[in-house]
Amino acid sequence: MFTDYLGYAAGFFTTVSFVPQLIQIWRSKSGKDISIWMMLLFGTGISSWFFYGIFLVNWPIIVANGVTLLLVVSVIVLKVYYDRQ
């Protein structure tokens, strides 16, 4: 039980760490300082952790990486969108 709470806490903090970046890109209407390759590699890693959690049926891993994956995809989409303007 403790390990699940620890997993949720770890997932919360690593996931929330993307929110300020997403807000910054949204407000500045620019993603020029974001490395697309880093985000793609990170997204691949997060996707792998997400599916690993599914195979283990480990909800802290599934939830944390599922939400983080959505945030990473959002950062990538905004970066590409603003870079093309």
N, CA, C and O atoms as CSV, one atom per row, in Angstrom:
chain,resi,resn,atom,element,x,y,z
A,1,MET,N,N,0.819,-1.193,0.000
A,1,MET,CA,C,0.000,0.000,0.000
A,1,MET,C,C,0.870,1.268,0.000
A,1,MET,O,O,0.614,2.202,-0.759
A,2,PHE,N,N,1.896,1.288,0.855
A,2,PHE,CA,C,2.794,2.444,0.900
A,2,PHE,C,C,3.471,2.663,-0.447
A,2,PHE,O,O,3.634,3.801,-0.887
A,3,THR,N,N,3.862,1.579,-1.096
A,3,THR,CA,C,4.556,1.718,-2.374
A,3,THR,C,C,3.646,2.325,-3.431
A,3,THR,O,O,4.121,3.069,-4.289
A,4,ASP,N,N,2.341,2.027,-3.392
A,4,ASP,CA,C,1.416,2.664,-4.329
A,4,ASP,C,C,1.346,4.170,-4.094
A,4,ASP,O,O,1.366,4.954,-5.043
A,5,TYR,N,N,1.264,4.571,-2.824
A,5,TYR,CA,C,1.223,6.009,-2.509
A,5,TYR,C,C,2.514,6.696,-2.928
A,5,TYR,O,O,2.491,7.813,-3.444
A,6,LEU,N,N,3.625,6.035,-2.707
A,6,LEU,CA,C,4.907,6.586,-3.144
A,6,LEU,C,C,4.937,6.712,-4.662
A,6,LEU,O,O,5.426,7.710,-5.191
A,7,GLY,N,N,4.419,5.710,-5.368
A,7,GLY,CA,C,4.352,5.751,-6.826
A,7,GLY,C,C,3.471,6.890,-7.321
A,7,GLY,O,O,3.831,7.585,-8.271
A,8,TYR,N,N,2.325,7.086,-6.688
A,8,TYR,CA,C,1.445,8.195,-7.073
A,8,TYR,C,C,2.111,9.542,-6.804
A,8,TYR,O,O,2.000,10.461,-7.615
A,9,ALA,N,N,2.804,9.665,-5.668
A,9,ALA,CA,C,3.488,10.923,-5.354
A,9,ALA,C,C,4.596,11.206,-6.376
A,9,ALA,O,O,4.713,12.326,-6.874
A,10,ALA,N,N,5.394,10.205,-6.678
A,10,ALA,CA,C,6.464,10.373,-7.668
A,10,ALA,C,C,5.884,10.738,-9.025
A,10,ALA,O,O,6.386,11.633,-9.703
A,11,GLY,N,N,4.835,10.049,-9.412
A,11,GLY,CA,C,4.179,10.343,-10.688
A,11,GLY,C,C,3.599,11.735,-10.722
A,11,GLY,O,O,3.683,12.419,-11.742
A,12,PHE,N,N,3.009,12.164,-9.619
A,12,PHE,CA,C,2.428,13.506,-9.550
A,12,PHE,C,C,3.486,14.573,-9.801
A,12,PHE,O,O,3.292,15.463,-10.629
A,13,PHE,N,N,4.607,14.484,-9.085
A,13,PHE,CA,C,5.633,15.513,-9.215
A,13,PHE,C,C,6.307,15.508,-10.580
A,13,PHE,O,O,6.574,16.576,-11.130
A,14,THR,N,N,6.588,14.339,-11.138
A,14,THR,CA,C,7.211,14.313,-12.460
A,14,THR,C,C,6.232,14.765,-13.541
A,14,THR,O,O,6.631,15.386,-14.525
A,15,THR,N,N,4.963,14.454,-13.356
A,15,THR,CA,C,3.953,14.870,-14.335
A,15,THR,C,C,3.716,16.365,-14.272
A,15,THR,O,O,3.685,17.036,-15.303
A,16,VAL,N,N,3.551,16.888,-13.074
A,16,VAL,CA,C,3.272,18.314,-12.891
A,16,VAL,C,C,4.435,19.172,-13.366
A,16,VAL,O,O,4.241,20.341,-13.699
A,17,SER,N,N,5.632,18.616,-13.401
A,17,SER,CA,C,6.790,19.394,-13.834
A,17,SER,C,C,6.664,19.870,-15.278
A,17,SER,O,O,7.342,20.820,-15.670
A,18,PHE,N,N,5.815,19.231,-16.070
A,18,PHE,CA,C,5.622,19.660,-17.456
A,18,PHE,C,C,4.637,20.807,-17.599
A,18,PHE,O,O,4.638,21.493,-18.621
A,19,VAL,N,N,3.813,21.024,-16.615
A,19,VAL,CA,C,2.775,22.050,-16.711
A,19,VAL,C,C,3.362,23.449,-16.898
A,19,VAL,O,O,2.890,24.173,-17.774
A,20,PRO,N,N,4.375,23.873,-16.115
A,20,PRO,CA,C,4.937,25.214,-16.355
A,20,PRO,C,C,5.493,25.393,-17.775
A,20,PRO,O,O,5.369,26.470,-18.358
A,21,GLN,N,N,6.097,24.351,-18.322
A,21,GLN,CA,C,6.628,24.439,-19.688
A,21,GLN,C,C,5.498,24.617,-20.691
A,21,GLN,O,O,5.590,25.429,-21.612
A,22,LEU,N,N,4.446,23.859,-20.506
A,22,LEU,CA,C,3.293,23.950,-21.393
A,22,LEU,C,C,2.666,25.347,-21.328
A,22,LEU,O,O,2.309,25.919,-22.358
A,23,ILE,N,N,2.536,25.883,-20.127
A,23,ILE,CA,C,1.988,27.234,-19.949
A,23,ILE,C,C,2.898,28.263,-20.603
A,23,ILE,O,O,2.417,29.195,-21.248
A,24,GLN,N,N,4.217,28.101,-20.441
A,24,GLN,CA,C,5.172,29.045,-21.045
A,24,GLN,C,C,5.061,29.055,-22.567
A,24,GLN,O,O,5.057,30.121,-23.182
A,25,ILE,N,N,4.974,27.887,-23.167
A,25,ILE,CA,C,4.841,27.807,-24.624
A,25,ILE,C,C,3.530,28.461,-25.057
A,25,ILE,O,O,3.497,29.204,-26.038
A,26,TRP,N,N,2.469,28.189,-24.334
A,26,TRP,CA,C,1.149,28.740,-24.663
A,26,TRP,C,C,1.161,30.270,-24.581
A,26,TRP,O,O,0.665,30.947,-25.480
A,27,ARG,N,N,1.727,30.804,-23.504
A,27,ARG,CA,C,1.740,32.261,-23.305
A,27,ARG,C,C,2.655,32.974,-24.298
A,27,ARG,O,O,2.289,34.015,-24.843
A,28,SER,N,N,3.832,32.422,-24.531
A,28,SER,CA,C,4.805,33.083,-25.411
A,28,SER,C,C,4.510,32.817,-26.887
A,28,SER,O,O,5.063,33.479,-27.765
A,29,LYS,N,N,3.636,31.845,-27.153
A,29,LYS,CA,C,3.313,31.455,-28.536
A,29,LYS,C,C,4.576,31.068,-29.299
A,29,LYS,O,O,4.717,31.350,-30.489
A,30,SER,N,N,5.496,30.408,-28.577
A,30,SER,CA,C,6.757,30.001,-29.185
A,30,SER,C,C,7.274,28.735,-28.514
A,30,SER,O,O,7.236,28.601,-27.290
A,31,GLY,N,N,7.753,27.816,-29.331
A,31,GLY,CA,C,8.384,26.610,-28.818
A,31,GLY,C,C,9.796,26.475,-29.318
A,31,GLY,O,O,10.359,25.380,-29.321
A,32,LYS,N,N,10.390,27.610,-29.751
A,32,LYS,CA,C,11.703,27.553,-30.398
A,32,LYS,C,C,12.807,27.038,-29.480
A,32,LYS,O,O,13.794,26.488,-29.969
A,33,ASP,N,N,12.670,27.200,-28.173
A,33,ASP,CA,C,13.712,26.751,-27.253
A,33,ASP,C,C,13.537,25.298,-26.807
A,33,ASP,O,O,14.329,24.790,-26.013
A,34,ILE,N,N,12.513,24.642,-27.312
A,34,ILE,CA,C,12.246,23.259,-26.957
A,34,ILE,C,C,12.865,22.349,-28.019
A,34,ILE,O,O,12.653,22.550,-29.215
A,35,SER,N,N,13.622,21.360,-27.584
A,35,SER,CA,C,14.204,20.403,-28.509
A,35,SER,C,C,13.154,19.351,-28.882
A,35,SER,O,O,12.687,18.598,-28.028
A,36,ILE,N,N,12.794,19.310,-30.148
A,36,ILE,CA,C,11.795,18.346,-30.606
A,36,ILE,C,C,12.315,16.923,-30.419
A,36,ILE,O,O,11.543,16.019,-30.099
A,37,TRP,N,N,13.624,16.716,-30.617
A,37,TRP,CA,C,14.185,15.373,-30.479
A,37,TRP,C,C,14.157,14.911,-29.033
A,37,TRP,O,O,13.875,13.745,-28.761
A,38,MET,N,N,14.446,15.806,-28.108
A,38,MET,CA,C,14.365,15.437,-26.697
A,38,MET,C,C,12.935,15.067,-26.343
A,38,MET,O,O,12.708,14.068,-25.660
A,39,MET,N,N,11.972,15.851,-26.795
A,39,MET,CA,C,10.576,15.579,-26.471
A,39,MET,C,C,10.106,14.268,-27.110
A,39,MET,O,O,9.348,13.520,-26.493
A,40,LEU,N,N,10.544,13.987,-28.329
A,40,LEU,CA,C,10.162,12.729,-28.977
A,40,LEU,C,C,10.782,11.527,-28.261
A,40,LEU,O,O,10.116,10.513,-28.054
A,41,LEU,N,N,12.050,11.642,-27.885
A,41,LEU,CA,C,12.694,10.558,-27.144
A,41,LEU,C,C,12.049,10.368,-25.773
A,41,LEU,O,O,11.808,9.239,-25.346
A,42,PHE,N,N,11.774,11.471,-25.092
A,42,PHE,CA,C,11.129,11.393,-23.794
A,42,PHE,C,C,9.729,10.790,-23.918
A,42,PHE,O,O,9.324,9.962,-23.102
A,43,GLY,N,N,9.004,11.213,-24.941
A,43,GLY,CA,C,7.672,10.662,-25.185
A,43,GLY,C,C,7.708,9.168,-25.459
A,43,GLY,O,O,6.821,8.431,-25.027
A,44,THR,N,N,8.723,8.723,-26.169
A,44,THR,CA,C,8.887,7.287,-26.420
A,44,THR,C,C,9.139,6.543,-25.109
A,44,THR,O,O,8.579,5.472,-24.876
A,45,GLY,N,N,9.976,7.113,-24.269
A,45,GLY,CA,C,10.242,6.504,-22.968
A,45,GLY,C,C,8.997,6.459,-22.099
A,45,GLY,O,O,8.720,5.445,-21.458
A,46,ILE,N,N,8.249,7.548,-22.075
A,46,ILE,CA,C,7.016,7.613,-21.287
A,46,ILE,C,C,6.001,6.603,-21.827
A,46,ILE,O,O,5.313,5.943,-21.047
A,47,SER,N,N,5.903,6.477,-23.145
A,47,SER,CA,C,5.004,5.491,-23.741
A,47,SER,C,C,5.390,4.076,-23.312
A,47,SER,O,O,4.531,3.247,-23.012
A,48,SER,N,N,6.683,3.822,-23.288
A,48,SER,CA,C,7.163,2.502,-22.864
A,48,SER,C,C,6.792,2.229,-21.412
A,48,SER,O,O,6.328,1.139,-21.077
A,49,TRP,N,N,7.000,3.231,-20.544
A,49,TRP,CA,C,6.604,3.075,-19.137
A,49,TRP,C,C,5.096,2.871,-19.008
A,49,TRP,O,O,4.648,2.069,-18.189
A,50,PHE,N,N,4.320,3.584,-19.804
A,50,PHE,CA,C,2.860,3.454,-19.781
A,50,PHE,C,C,2.444,2.014,-20.105
A,50,PHE,O,O,1.651,1.417,-19.377
A,51,PHE,N,N,2.975,1.468,-21.184
A,51,PHE,CA,C,2.622,0.097,-21.562
A,51,PHE,C,C,3.177,-0.928,-20.579
A,51,PHE,O,O,2.551,-1.961,-20.345
A,52,TYR,N,N,4.332,-0.655,-20.008
A,52,TYR,CA,C,4.881,-1.507,-18.958
A,52,TYR,C,C,3.904,-1.559,-17.779
A,52,TYR,O,O,3.633,-2.629,-17.235
A,53,GLY,N,N,3.385,-0.400,-17.395
A,53,GLY,CA,C,2.394,-0.347,-16.320
A,53,GLY,C,C,1.138,-1.117,-16.657
A,53,GLY,O,O,0.561,-1.782,-15.796
A,54,ILE,N,N,0.709,-1.031,-17.913
A,54,ILE,CA,C,-0.479,-1.789,-18.340
A,54,ILE,C,C,-0.211,-3.286,-18.220
A,54,ILE,O,O,-1.056,-4.025,-17.715
A,55,PHE,N,N,0.942,-3.734,-18.674
A,55,PHE,CA,C,1.260,-5.162,-18.597
A,55,PHE,C,C,1.318,-5.656,-17.149
A,55,PHE,O,O,0.946,-6.792,-16.855
A,56,LEU,N,N,1.792,-4.782,-16.247
A,56,LEU,CA,C,1.866,-5.149,-14.837
A,56,LEU,C,C,0.553,-4.897,-14.089
A,56,LEU,O,O,0.379,-5.340,-12.953
A,57,VAL,N,N,-0.366,-4.180,-14.744
A,57,VAL,CA,C,-1.595,-3.699,-14.112
A,57,VAL,C,C,-1.224,-2.928,-12.837
A,57,VAL,O,O,-1.748,-3.185,-11.753
A,58,ASN,N,N,-0.304,-1.976,-13.011
A,58,ASN,CA,C,0.180,-1.148,-11.915
A,58,ASN,C,C,-0.346,0.266,-12.118
A,58,ASN,O,O,0.177,1.028,-12.931
A,59,TRP,N,N,-1.391,0.603,-11.365
A,59,TRP,CA,C,-2.089,1.861,-11.593
A,59,TRP,C,C,-1.253,3.112,-11.384
A,59,TRP,O,O,-1.423,4.063,-12.148
A,60,PRO,N,N,-0.361,3.179,-10.402
A,60,PRO,CA,C,0.468,4.388,-10.312
A,60,PRO,C,C,1.289,4.629,-11.572
A,60,PRO,O,O,1.418,5.768,-12.020
A,61,ILE,N,N,1.843,3.569,-12.146
A,61,ILE,CA,C,2.634,3.710,-13.373
A,61,ILE,C,C,1.734,4.096,-14.543
A,61,ILE,O,O,2.101,4.953,-15.346
A,62,ILE,N,N,0.574,3.483,-14.647
A,62,ILE,CA,C,-0.346,3.767,-15.751
A,62,ILE,C,C,-0.828,5.208,-15.700
A,62,ILE,O,O,-0.765,5.923,-16.700
A,63,VAL,N,N,-1.307,5.633,-14.543
A,63,VAL,CA,C,-1.880,6.978,-14.415
A,63,VAL,C,C,-0.818,8.045,-14.637
A,63,VAL,O,O,-1.006,8.961,-15.438
A,64,ALA,N,N,0.302,7.923,-13.924
A,64,ALA,CA,C,1.346,8.947,-14.022
A,64,ALA,C,C,1.876,9.078,-15.442
A,64,ALA,O,O,2.027,10.190,-15.947
A,65,ASN,N,N,2.157,7.970,-16.079
A,65,ASN,CA,C,2.737,8.044,-17.420
A,65,ASN,C,C,1.697,8.357,-18.479
A,65,ASN,O,O,2.027,8.955,-19.504
A,66,GLY,N,N,0.452,7.971,-18.258
A,66,GLY,CA,C,-0.615,8.344,-19.184
A,66,GLY,C,C,-0.813,9.853,-19.221
A,66,GLY,O,O,-0.915,10.446,-20.295
A,67,VAL,N,N,-0.869,10.476,-18.034
A,67,VAL,CA,C,-1.037,11.933,-17.967
A,67,VAL,C,C,0.201,12.638,-18.498
A,67,VAL,O,O,0.092,13.616,-19.238
A,68,THR,N,N,1.385,12.142,-18.122
A,68,THR,CA,C,2.623,12.754,-18.626
A,68,THR,C,C,2.691,12.661,-20.141
A,68,THR,O,O,3.123,13.609,-20.798
A,69,LEU,N,N,2.276,11.545,-20.702
A,69,LEU,CA,C,2.273,11.378,-22.154
A,69,LEU,C,C,1.361,12.413,-22.815
A,69,LEU,O,O,1.712,12.972,-23.854
A,70,LEU,N,N,0.204,12.669,-22.226
A,70,LEU,CA,C,-0.692,13.694,-22.767
A,70,LEU,C,C,-0.034,15.074,-22.728
A,70,LEU,O,O,-0.166,15.854,-23.671
A,71,LEU,N,N,0.669,15.370,-21.645
A,71,LEU,CA,C,1.355,16.661,-21.552
A,71,LEU,C,C,2.495,16.763,-22.559
A,71,LEU,O,O,2.683,17.808,-23.182
A,72,VAL,N,N,3.258,15.681,-22.719
A,72,VAL,CA,C,4.373,15.682,-23.685
A,72,VAL,C,C,3.834,15.864,-25.102
A,72,VAL,O,O,4.392,16.633,-25.885
A,73,VAL,N,N,2.765,15.170,-25.430
A,73,VAL,CA,C,2.156,15.323,-26.760
A,73,VAL,C,C,1.671,16.763,-26.943
A,73,VAL,O,O,1.810,17.331,-28.027
A,74,SER,N,N,1.104,17.353,-25.892
A,74,SER,CA,C,0.648,18.747,-25.975
A,74,SER,C,C,1.811,19.693,-26.239
A,74,SER,O,O,1.688,20.609,-27.052
A,75,VAL,N,N,2.938,19.483,-25.563
A,75,VAL,CA,C,4.124,20.314,-25.787
A,75,VAL,C,C,4.608,20.164,-27.227
A,75,VAL,O,O,4.945,21.154,-27.876
A,76,ILE,N,N,4.644,18.938,-27.724
A,76,ILE,CA,C,5.094,18.700,-29.100
A,76,ILE,C,C,4.157,19.368,-30.097
A,76,ILE,O,O,4.614,20.013,-31.040
A,77,VAL,N,N,2.857,19.221,-29.898
A,77,VAL,CA,C,1.878,19.820,-30.812
A,77,VAL,C,C,2.013,21.337,-30.814
A,77,VAL,O,O,2.033,21.954,-31.879
A,78,LEU,N,N,2.106,21.951,-29.623
A,78,LEU,CA,C,2.245,23.408,-29.574
A,78,LEU,C,C,3.558,23.857,-30.194
A,78,LEU,O,O,3.596,24.870,-30.892
A,79,LYS,N,N,4.633,23.121,-29.950
A,79,LYS,CA,C,5.919,23.487,-30.545
A,79,LYS,C,C,5.834,23.479,-32.066
A,79,LYS,O,O,6.233,24.442,-32.720
A,80,VAL,N,N,5.321,22.408,-32.618
A,80,VAL,CA,C,5.206,22.301,-34.078
A,80,VAL,C,C,4.280,23.389,-34.615
A,80,VAL,O,O,4.583,24.016,-35.630
A,81,TYR,N,N,3.166,23.612,-33.946
A,81,TYR,CA,C,2.193,24.612,-34.398
A,81,TYR,C,C,2.824,26.011,-34.412
A,81,TYR,O,O,2.737,26.719,-35.415
A,82,TYR,N,N,3.452,26.407,-33.309
A,82,TYR,CA,C,4.023,27.748,-33.241
A,82,TYR,C,C,5.277,27.899,-34.080
A,82,TYR,O,O,5.566,28.997,-34.555
A,83,ASP,N,N,6.024,26.831,-34.273
A,83,ASP,CA,C,7.210,26.914,-35.120
A,83,ASP,C,C,6.843,27.111,-36.595
A,83,ASP,O,O,7.627,27.674,-37.358
A,84,ARG,N,N,5.681,26.658,-36.986
A,84,ARG,CA,C,5.253,26.790,-38.387
A,84,ARG,C,C,4.659,28.142,-38.702
A,84,ARG,O,O,4.483,28.493,-39.869
A,85,GLN,N,N,4.351,28.903,-37.672
A,85,GLN,CA,C,3.756,30.233,-37.920
A,85,GLN,C,C,4.815,31.257,-38.198
A,85,GLN,O,O,4.499,32.425,-38.427
